[in-house]
Amino acid sequence: MNLEVVLPNGAIIWTGANTLKNATGYNLTQLLVGSEGTLGVITQIVLKLLPQNR
């Protein structure tokens, strides 16, 4: 849902939002995950855990 990322210039940014629907602007979270570390270093991750249905 959210990422804390350290950019190459040393700036620390948070991406994403804690809302159910976040459809404004660019999706920086998916961009940084897809870049595999070339755009910045991910230092913290906020996840949403779902129970397993049996």
mmCIF file of the N, C-alpha and C atoms, coordinates in Angstrom:
data_MODEL
# 
_entry.id   MODEL 
# 
loop_
_atom_site.group_PDB 
_atom_site.id 
_atom_site.type_symbol 
_atom_site.label_atom_id 
_atom_site.label_alt_id 
_atom_site.label_comp_id 
_atom_site.label_asym_id 
_atom_site.label_entity_id 
_atom_site.label_seq_id 
_atom_site.pdbx_PDB_ins_code 
_atom_site.Cartn_x 
_atom_site.Cartn_y 
_atom_site.Cartn_z 
_atom_site.occupancy 
_atom_site.B_iso_or_equiv 
_atom_site.pdbx_formal_charge 
_atom_site.auth_seq_id 
_atom_site.auth_comp_id 
_atom_site.auth_asym_id 
_atom_site.auth_atom_id 
_atom_site.pdbx_PDB_model_num 
ATOM 1   N N  . MET A 1 1  ? 0.810   -1.179  0.000   1.00 0.00 ? 1  MET A N  1 
ATOM 2   C CA . MET A 1 1  ? 0.000   0.000   0.000   1.00 0.00 ? 1  MET A CA 1 
ATOM 3   C C  . MET A 1 1  ? 0.867   1.262   0.000   1.00 0.00 ? 1  MET A C  1 
ATOM 4   N N  . ASN A 1 2  ? 1.889   1.290   0.845   1.00 0.00 ? 2  ASN A N  1 
ATOM 5   C CA . ASN A 1 2  ? 2.783   2.448   0.940   1.00 0.00 ? 2  ASN A CA 1 
ATOM 6   C C  . ASN A 1 2  ? 4.232   1.981   0.956   1.00 0.00 ? 2  ASN A C  1 
ATOM 7   N N  . LEU A 1 3  ? 5.103   2.850   0.485   1.00 0.00 ? 3  LEU A N  1 
ATOM 8   C CA . LEU A 1 3  ? 6.540   2.581   0.536   1.00 0.00 ? 3  LEU A CA 1 
ATOM 9   C C  . LEU A 1 3  ? 7.259   3.817   1.049   1.00 0.00 ? 3  LEU A C  1 
ATOM 10  N N  . GLU A 1 4  ? 8.296   3.601   1.862   1.00 0.00 ? 4  GLU A N  1 
ATOM 11  C CA . GLU A 1 4  ? 9.234   4.670   2.170   1.00 0.00 ? 4  GLU A CA 1 
ATOM 12  C C  . GLU A 1 4  ? 10.465  4.392   1.321   1.00 0.00 ? 4  GLU A C  1 
ATOM 13  N N  . VAL A 1 5  ? 10.889  5.375   0.536   1.00 0.00 ? 5  VAL A N  1 
ATOM 14  C CA . VAL A 1 5  ? 11.965  5.181   -0.433  1.00 0.00 ? 5  VAL A CA 1 
ATOM 15  C C  . VAL A 1 5  ? 13.021  6.259   -0.241  1.00 0.00 ? 5  VAL A C  1 
ATOM 16  N N  . VAL A 1 6  ? 14.289  5.841   -0.287  1.00 0.00 ? 6  VAL A N  1 
ATOM 17  C CA . VAL A 1 6  ? 15.404  6.780   -0.294  1.00 0.00 ? 6  VAL A CA 1 
ATOM 18  C C  . VAL A 1 6  ? 15.854  6.931   -1.739  1.00 0.00 ? 6  VAL A C  1 
ATOM 19  N N  . LEU A 1 7  ? 15.760  8.141   -2.268  1.00 0.00 ? 7  LEU A N  1 
ATOM 20  C CA . LEU A 1 7  ? 16.130  8.420   -3.651  1.00 0.00 ? 7  LEU A CA 1 
ATOM 21  C C  . LEU A 1 7  ? 17.635  8.576   -3.786  1.00 0.00 ? 7  LEU A C  1 
ATOM 22  N N  . PRO A 1 8  ? 18.179  8.524   -5.005  1.00 0.00 ? 8  PRO A N  1 
ATOM 23  C CA . PRO A 1 8  ? 19.628  8.653   -5.194  1.00 0.00 ? 8  PRO A CA 1 
ATOM 24  C C  . PRO A 1 8  ? 20.222  9.955   -4.659  1.00 0.00 ? 8  PRO A C  1 
ATOM 25  N N  . ASN A 1 9  ? 19.419  11.029  -4.577  1.00 0.00 ? 9  ASN A N  1 
ATOM 26  C CA . ASN A 1 9  ? 19.947  12.294  -4.051  1.00 0.00 ? 9  ASN A CA 1 
ATOM 27  C C  . ASN A 1 9  ? 19.854  12.376  -2.533  1.00 0.00 ? 9  ASN A C  1 
ATOM 28  N N  . GLY A 1 10 ? 19.375  11.309  -1.870  1.00 0.00 ? 10 GLY A N  1 
ATOM 29  C CA . GLY A 1 10 ? 19.288  11.266  -0.413  1.00 0.00 ? 10 GLY A CA 1 
ATOM 30  C C  . GLY A 1 10 ? 17.939  11.661  0.143   1.00 0.00 ? 10 GLY A C  1 
ATOM 31  N N  . ALA A 1 11 ? 17.023  12.111  -0.691  1.00 0.00 ? 11 ALA A N  1 
ATOM 32  C CA . ALA A 1 11 ? 15.692  12.501  -0.228  1.00 0.00 ? 11 ALA A CA 1 
ATOM 33  C C  . ALA A 1 11 ? 14.887  11.262  0.150   1.00 0.00 ? 11 ALA A C  1 
ATOM 34  N N  . ILE A 1 12 ? 14.081  11.392  1.194   1.00 0.00 ? 12 ILE A N  1 
ATOM 35  C CA . ILE A 1 12 ? 13.218  10.305  1.641   1.00 0.00 ? 12 ILE A CA 1 
ATOM 36  C C  . ILE A 1 12 ? 11.780  10.681  1.301   1.00 0.00 ? 12 ILE A C  1 
ATOM 37  N N  . ILE A 1 13 ? 11.083  9.783   0.586   1.00 0.00 ? 13 ILE A N  1 
ATOM 38  C CA . ILE A 1 13 ? 9.699   10.051  0.214   1.00 0.00 ? 13 ILE A CA 1 
ATOM 39  C C  . ILE A 1 13 ? 8.823   8.866   0.602   1.00 0.00 ? 13 ILE A C  1 
ATOM 40  N N  . TRP A 1 14 ? 7.520   9.125   0.777   1.00 0.00 ? 14 TRP A N  1 
ATOM 41  C CA . TRP A 1 14 ? 6.512   8.103   0.971   1.00 0.00 ? 14 TRP A CA 1 
ATOM 42  C C  . TRP A 1 14 ? 5.642   8.063   -0.259  1.00 0.00 ? 14 TRP A C  1 
ATOM 43  N N  . THR A 1 15 ? 5.313   6.874   -0.749  1.00 0.00 ? 15 THR A N  1 
ATOM 44  C CA . THR A 1 15 ? 4.424   6.731   -1.889  1.00 0.00 ? 15 THR A CA 1 
ATOM 45  C C  . THR A 1 15 ? 3.148   6.044   -1.424  1.00 0.00 ? 15 THR A C  1 
ATOM 46  N N  . GLY A 1 16 ? 2.112   6.130   -2.229  1.00 0.00 ? 16 GLY A N  1 
ATOM 47  C CA . GLY A 1 16 ? 0.865   5.459   -1.913  1.00 0.00 ? 16 GLY A CA 1 
ATOM 48  C C  . GLY A 1 16 ? 0.014   6.239   -0.941  1.00 0.00 ? 16 GLY A C  1 
ATOM 49  N N  . ALA A 1 17 ? -1.084  5.626   -0.518  1.00 0.00 ? 17 ALA A N  1 
ATOM 50  C CA . ALA A 1 17 ? -2.011  6.235   0.421   1.00 0.00 ? 17 ALA A CA 1 
ATOM 51  C C  . ALA A 1 17 ? -2.689  5.153   1.232   1.00 0.00 ? 17 ALA A C  1 
ATOM 52  N N  . ASN A 1 18 ? -3.196  5.497   2.404   1.00 0.00 ? 18 ASN A N  1 
ATOM 53  C CA . ASN A 1 18 ? -3.879  4.541   3.266   1.00 0.00 ? 18 ASN A CA 1 
ATOM 54  C C  . ASN A 1 18 ? -5.375  4.463   2.955   1.00 0.00 ? 18 ASN A C  1 
ATOM 55  N N  . THR A 1 19 ? -5.771  4.826   1.761   1.00 0.00 ? 19 THR A N  1 
ATOM 56  C CA . THR A 1 19 ? -7.177  4.790   1.385   1.00 0.00 ? 19 THR A CA 1 
ATOM 57  C C  . THR A 1 19 ? -7.464  3.542   0.554   1.00 0.00 ? 19 THR A C  1 
ATOM 58  N N  . LEU A 1 20 ? -8.735  3.195   0.443   1.00 0.00 ? 20 LEU A N  1 
ATOM 59  C CA . LEU A 1 20 ? -9.099  2.038   -0.369  1.00 0.00 ? 20 LEU A CA 1 
ATOM 60  C C  . LEU A 1 20 ? -8.944  2.312   -1.852  1.00 0.00 ? 20 LEU A C  1 
ATOM 61  N N  . LYS A 1 21 ? -9.233  3.544   -2.279  1.00 0.00 ? 21 LYS A N  1 
ATOM 62  C CA . LYS A 1 21 ? -9.138  3.880   -3.691  1.00 0.00 ? 21 LYS A CA 1 
ATOM 63  C C  . LYS A 1 21 ? -8.304  5.151   -3.835  1.00 0.00 ? 21 LYS A C  1 
ATOM 64  N N  . ASN A 1 22 ? -7.165  5.037   -4.492  1.00 0.00 ? 22 ASN A N  1 
ATOM 65  C CA . ASN A 1 22 ? -6.267  6.166   -4.713  1.00 0.00 ? 22 ASN A CA 1 
ATOM 66  C C  . ASN A 1 22 ? -5.987  6.228   -6.206  1.00 0.00 ? 22 ASN A C  1 
ATOM 67  N N  . ALA A 1 23 ? -6.752  7.045   -6.942  1.00 0.00 ? 23 ALA A N  1 
ATOM 68  C CA . ALA A 1 23 ? -6.668  7.029   -8.402  1.00 0.00 ? 23 ALA A CA 1 
ATOM 69  C C  . ALA A 1 23 ? -6.203  8.357   -8.984  1.00 0.00 ? 23 ALA A C  1 
ATOM 70  N N  . THR A 1 24 ? -5.539  9.190   -8.212  1.00 0.00 ? 24 THR A N  1 
ATOM 71  C CA . THR A 1 24 ? -5.090  10.471  -8.735  1.00 0.00 ? 24 THR A CA 1 
ATOM 72  C C  . THR A 1 24 ? -3.588  10.459  -8.955  1.00 0.00 ? 24 THR A C  1 
ATOM 73  N N  . GLY A 1 25 ? -3.141  10.989  -10.063 1.00 0.00 ? 25 GLY A N  1 
ATOM 74  C CA . GLY A 1 25 ? -1.715  11.103  -10.349 1.00 0.00 ? 25 GLY A CA 1 
ATOM 75  C C  . GLY A 1 25 ? -1.075  9.787   -10.750 1.00 0.00 ? 25 GLY A C  1 
ATOM 76  N N  . TYR A 1 26 ? 0.247   9.794   -10.778 1.00 0.00 ? 26 TYR A N  1 
ATOM 77  C CA . TYR A 1 26 ? 1.018   8.603   -11.150 1.00 0.00 ? 26 TYR A CA 1 
ATOM 78  C C  . TYR A 1 26 ? 1.090   7.633   -9.987  1.00 0.00 ? 26 TYR A C  1 
ATOM 79  N N  . ASN A 1 27 ? 1.190   6.339   -10.291 1.00 0.00 ? 27 ASN A N  1 
ATOM 80  C CA . ASN A 1 27 ? 1.308   5.322   -9.264  1.00 0.00 ? 27 ASN A CA 1 
ATOM 81  C C  . ASN A 1 27 ? 2.789   5.085   -8.998  1.00 0.00 ? 27 ASN A C  1 
ATOM 82  N N  . LEU A 1 28 ? 3.360   5.863   -8.095  1.00 0.00 ? 28 LEU A N  1 
ATOM 83  C CA . LEU A 1 28 ? 4.792   5.768   -7.799  1.00 0.00 ? 28 LEU A CA 1 
ATOM 84  C C  . LEU A 1 28 ? 5.148   4.454   -7.106  1.00 0.00 ? 28 LEU A C  1 
ATOM 85  N N  . THR A 1 29 ? 4.209   3.890   -6.355  1.00 0.00 ? 29 THR A N  1 
ATOM 86  C CA . THR A 1 29 ? 4.483   2.628   -5.666  1.00 0.00 ? 29 THR A CA 1 
ATOM 87  C C  . THR A 1 29 ? 4.808   1.531   -6.664  1.00 0.00 ? 29 THR A C  1 
ATOM 88  N N  . GLN A 1 30 ? 3.969   1.351   -7.669  1.00 0.00 ? 30 GLN A N  1 
ATOM 89  C CA . GLN A 1 30 ? 4.226   0.314   -8.673  1.00 0.00 ? 30 GLN A CA 1 
ATOM 90  C C  . GLN A 1 30 ? 5.451   0.644   -9.522  1.00 0.00 ? 30 GLN A C  1 
ATOM 91  N N  . LEU A 1 31 ? 5.687   1.916   -9.779  1.00 0.00 ? 31 LEU A N  1 
ATOM 92  C CA . LEU A 1 31 ? 6.864   2.316   -10.557 1.00 0.00 ? 31 LEU A CA 1 
ATOM 93  C C  . LEU A 1 31 ? 8.148   1.947   -9.819  1.00 0.00 ? 31 LEU A C  1 
ATOM 94  N N  . LEU A 1 32 ? 8.216   2.225   -8.518  1.00 0.00 ? 32 LEU A N  1 
ATOM 95  C CA . LEU A 1 32 ? 9.420   1.929   -7.745  1.00 0.00 ? 32 LEU A CA 1 
ATOM 96  C C  . LEU A 1 32 ? 9.605   0.430   -7.530  1.00 0.00 ? 32 LEU A C  1 
ATOM 97  N N  . VAL A 1 33 ? 8.524   -0.316  -7.337  1.00 0.00 ? 33 VAL A N  1 
ATOM 98  C CA . VAL A 1 33 ? 8.639   -1.771  -7.192  1.00 0.00 ? 33 VAL A CA 1 
ATOM 99  C C  . VAL A 1 33 ? 9.104   -2.382  -8.509  1.00 0.00 ? 33 VAL A C  1 
ATOM 100 N N  . GLY A 1 34 ? 8.583   -1.901  -9.626  1.00 0.00 ? 34 GLY A N  1 
ATOM 101 C CA . GLY A 1 34 ? 8.957   -2.429  -10.938 1.00 0.00 ? 34 GLY A CA 1 
ATOM 102 C C  . GLY A 1 34 ? 10.353  -2.049  -11.371 1.00 0.00 ? 34 GLY A C  1 
ATOM 103 N N  . SER A 1 35 ? 10.917  -0.984  -10.793 1.00 0.00 ? 35 SER A N  1 
ATOM 104 C CA . SER A 1 35 ? 12.256  -0.544  -11.194 1.00 0.00 ? 35 SER A CA 1 
ATOM 105 C C  . SER A 1 35 ? 13.360  -1.406  -10.594 1.00 0.00 ? 35 SER A C  1 
ATOM 106 N N  . GLU A 1 36 ? 13.001  -2.287  -9.640  1.00 0.00 ? 36 GLU A N  1 
ATOM 107 C CA . GLU A 1 36 ? 13.946  -3.230  -9.020  1.00 0.00 ? 36 GLU A CA 1 
ATOM 108 C C  . GLU A 1 36 ? 15.169  -2.539  -8.423  1.00 0.00 ? 36 GLU A C  1 
ATOM 109 N N  . GLY A 1 37 ? 14.968  -1.398  -7.788  1.00 0.00 ? 37 GLY A N  1 
ATOM 110 C CA . GLY A 1 37 ? 16.049  -0.743  -7.071  1.00 0.00 ? 37 GLY A CA 1 
ATOM 111 C C  . GLY A 1 37 ? 16.852  0.264   -7.865  1.00 0.00 ? 37 GLY A C  1 
ATOM 112 N N  . THR A 1 38 ? 16.522  0.505   -9.129  1.00 0.00 ? 38 THR A N  1 
ATOM 113 C CA . THR A 1 38 ? 17.301  1.455   -9.914  1.00 0.00 ? 38 THR A CA 1 
ATOM 114 C C  . THR A 1 38 ? 16.881  2.905   -9.654  1.00 0.00 ? 38 THR A C  1 
ATOM 115 N N  . LEU A 1 39 ? 15.666  3.135   -9.181  1.00 0.00 ? 39 LEU A N  1 
ATOM 116 C CA . LEU A 1 39 ? 15.201  4.502   -8.922  1.00 0.00 ? 39 LEU A CA 1 
ATOM 117 C C  . LEU A 1 39 ? 15.349  4.918   -7.465  1.00 0.00 ? 39 LEU A C  1 
ATOM 118 N N  . GLY A 1 40 ? 15.510  3.960   -6.579  1.00 0.00 ? 40 GLY A N  1 
ATOM 119 C CA . GLY A 1 40 ? 15.653  4.267   -5.161  1.00 0.00 ? 40 GLY A CA 1 
ATOM 120 C C  . GLY A 1 40 ? 15.687  2.982   -4.357  1.00 0.00 ? 40 GLY A C  1 
ATOM 121 N N  . VAL A 1 41 ? 15.990  3.126   -3.064  1.00 0.00 ? 41 VAL A N  1 
ATOM 122 C CA . VAL A 1 41 ? 16.064  1.983   -2.156  1.00 0.00 ? 41 VAL A CA 1 
ATOM 123 C C  . VAL A 1 41 ? 14.838  2.015   -1.251  1.00 0.00 ? 41 VAL A C  1 
ATOM 124 N N  . ILE A 1 42 ? 14.073  0.929   -1.263  1.00 0.00 ? 42 ILE A N  1 
ATOM 125 C CA . ILE A 1 42 ? 12.875  0.843   -0.422  1.00 0.00 ? 42 ILE A CA 1 
ATOM 126 C C  . ILE A 1 42 ? 13.324  0.478   0.992   1.00 0.00 ? 42 ILE A C  1 
ATOM 127 N N  . THR A 1 43 ? 12.954  1.320   1.974   1.00 0.00 ? 43 THR A N  1 
ATOM 128 C CA . THR A 1 43 ? 13.384  1.098   3.350   1.00 0.00 ? 43 THR A CA 1 
ATOM 129 C C  . THR A 1 43 ? 12.255  0.627   4.252   1.00 0.00 ? 43 THR A C  1 
ATOM 130 N N  . GLN A 1 44 ? 10.995  0.968   3.926   1.00 0.00 ? 44 GLN A N  1 
ATOM 131 C CA . GLN A 1 44 ? 9.853   0.505   4.711   1.00 0.00 ? 44 GLN A CA 1 
ATOM 132 C C  . GLN A 1 44 ? 8.699   0.194   3.769   1.00 0.00 ? 44 GLN A C  1 
ATOM 133 N N  . ILE A 1 45 ? 7.907   -0.805  4.140   1.00 0.00 ? 45 ILE A N  1 
ATOM 134 C CA . ILE A 1 45 ? 6.756   -1.213  3.341   1.00 0.00 ? 45 ILE A CA 1 
ATOM 135 C C  . ILE A 1 45 ? 5.547   -1.339  4.259   1.00 0.00 ? 45 ILE A C  1 
ATOM 136 N N  . VAL A 1 46 ? 4.418   -0.786  3.829   1.00 0.00 ? 46 VAL A N  1 
ATOM 137 C CA . VAL A 1 46 ? 3.153   -0.952  4.544   1.00 0.00 ? 46 VAL A CA 1 
ATOM 138 C C  . VAL A 1 46 ? 2.303   -1.915  3.727   1.00 0.00 ? 46 VAL A C  1 
ATOM 139 N N  . LEU A 1 47 ? 1.950   -3.044  4.336   1.00 0.00 ? 47 LEU A N  1 
ATOM 140 C CA . LEU A 1 47 ? 1.196   -4.091  3.652   1.00 0.00 ? 47 LEU A CA 1 
ATOM 141 C C  . LEU A 1 47 ? -0.223  -4.185  4.181   1.00 0.00 ? 47 LEU A C  1 
ATOM 142 N N  . LYS A 1 48 ? -1.076  -4.817  3.401   1.00 0.00 ? 48 LYS A N  1 
ATOM 143 C CA . LYS A 1 48 ? -2.432  -5.125  3.823   1.00 0.00 ? 48 LYS A CA 1 
ATOM 144 C C  . LYS A 1 48 ? -2.549  -6.646  3.835   1.00 0.00 ? 48 LYS A C  1 
ATOM 145 N N  . LEU A 1 49 ? -2.741  -7.214  5.013   1.00 0.00 ? 49 LEU A N  1 
ATOM 146 C CA . LEU A 1 49 ? -2.834  -8.666  5.153   1.00 0.00 ? 49 LEU A CA 1 
ATOM 147 C C  . LEU A 1 49 ? -4.292  -9.092  5.113   1.00 0.00 ? 49 LEU A C  1 
ATOM 148 N N  . LEU A 1 50 ? -4.564  -10.100 4.320   1.00 0.00 ? 50 LEU A N  1 
ATOM 149 C CA . LEU A 1 50 ? -5.916  -10.632 4.194   1.00 0.00 ? 50 LEU A CA 1 
ATOM 150 C C  . LEU A 1 50 ? -5.961  -12.034 4.772   1.00 0.00 ? 50 LEU A C  1 
ATOM 151 N N  . PRO A 1 51 ? -7.033  -12.393 5.505   1.00 0.00 ? 51 PRO A N  1 
ATOM 152 C CA . PRO A 1 51 ? -7.123  -13.754 6.036   1.00 0.00 ? 51 PRO A CA 1 
ATOM 153 C C  . PRO A 1 51 ? -7.339  -14.762 4.923   1.00 0.00 ? 51 PRO A C  1 
ATOM 154 N N  . GLN A 1 52 ? -6.809  -15.956 5.118   1.00 0.00 ? 52 GLN A N  1 
ATOM 155 C CA . GLN A 1 52 ? -6.979  -17.017 4.128   1.00 0.00 ? 52 GLN A CA 1 
ATOM 156 C C  . GLN A 1 52 ? -8.335  -17.667 4.335   1.00 0.00 ? 52 GLN A C  1 
ATOM 157 N N  . ASN A 1 53 ? -9.133  -17.697 3.274   1.00 0.00 ? 53 ASN A N  1 
ATOM 158 C CA . ASN A 1 53 ? -10.456 -18.319 3.347   1.00 0.00 ? 53 ASN A CA 1 
ATOM 159 C C  . ASN A 1 53 ? -10.329 -19.811 3.094   1.00 0.00 ? 53 ASN A C  1 
ATOM 160 N N  . ARG A 1 54 ? -10.928 -20.601 3.959   1.00 0.00 ? 54 ARG A N  1 
ATOM 161 C CA . ARG A 1 54 ? -10.875 -22.059 3.800   1.00 0.00 ? 54 ARG A CA 1 
ATOM 162 C C  . ARG A 1 54 ? -12.237 -22.625 3.669   1.00 0.00 ? 54 ARG A C  1 
# 
